[in-house]
Amino acid sequence: MASTSDRRLTVLGVAGSLRAGSLNKALLRAAVELSPKNLEIRVYERLGDIPLYNADVEAKGDPEPVAAFKSAIASADALLIVTPEYNYGIPGPLKNAIDWASRPPNKSVLRDKPAAIMGASSGGIGTARAQLSLRQSFVFTNTLVLPQPEVLVARATDKFDERGKLKDESTGKFVRQLLEALAEWTLRVGRER
Ligand SMILES: Cc1cc2nc3c(=O)[nH]c(=O)nc-3n(C[C@H](O)[C@H](O)[C@H](O)COP(=O)(O)O)c2cc1C
């Protein structure tokens, strides 16, 4: 019989930046490489296709990019959100996608979904304020955010090479610890799909 630690987990990785040279996309790519063997991260590539939330549009049915995003969340065991920080908060495209995914309230795909958050910024605080703000939104959606460890990648421009590959060893260790904790957390609090 397979033990729980043998269970393979799929994690939907969402980077909250749209730009090609994004530090947060680079951090998510590093996470894919650093994943423990029982955890597969699928990178969500279509954040930029999601239209601005509009309840009138929603009332006619979810637009295809929204339906695709919700379905990707539903079919993953857990989420890994890699957020930039814009003006001390969550960037608009990411918040907008979360707003769509949070519907309908109380039975959304975010409900009871295990999740981990990390983020990279060029500044010195490494997205701490954006991460706290995201955690606050996830209280309302009842998304089960891993409490610790926190991965705040400050001065991130120095930590990736010109091709966007993580070159800072201690950041890599923190990312790996986060992924191991997410795997354990998902087995503990997540539902079998
Ligand atoms: C509109 C805007 C607001 C920003 N506000 C913050 C901020 O509040 N804190 C911070 O550390 N960095 C801030 N930055 C700098 C971002 O950390 C930096 O641009 C980072 O590279 C964005 O993430 P990305 O590389 O994944 O696109 C801001 C950047 C932009 C474009």
The ligand as an ORCA input file, in Angstrom:
! r2SCAN-3c Opt
* xyz 0 1
  C       3.722     50.086    -10.451
  C       4.878     49.540     -9.647
  C       4.867     49.646     -8.271
  C       5.901     49.095     -7.511
  N       5.818     49.127     -6.151
  C       6.720     48.432     -5.419
  C       6.540     48.287     -4.011
  O       5.595     48.774     -3.428
  N       7.463     47.572     -3.316
  C       8.535     46.979     -3.939
  O       9.349     46.324     -3.278
  N       8.739     47.111     -5.272
  C       7.849     47.818     -6.019
  N       8.007     47.920     -7.377
  C       9.213     47.346     -7.998
  C       8.989     45.864     -8.293
  O       9.423     45.124     -7.167
  C       9.842     45.453     -9.502
  O       9.433     46.199    -10.628
  C       9.725     43.977     -9.786
  O      10.700     43.638    -10.750
  C       8.315     43.614    -10.286
  O       8.150     42.230    -10.406
  P       8.437     41.428    -11.783
  O       9.917     41.529    -12.030
  O       8.034     40.026    -11.481
  O       7.651     42.054    -12.886
  C       6.994     48.480     -8.160
  C       7.007     48.407     -9.563
  C       5.970     48.915    -10.293
  C       5.977     48.775    -11.804
*
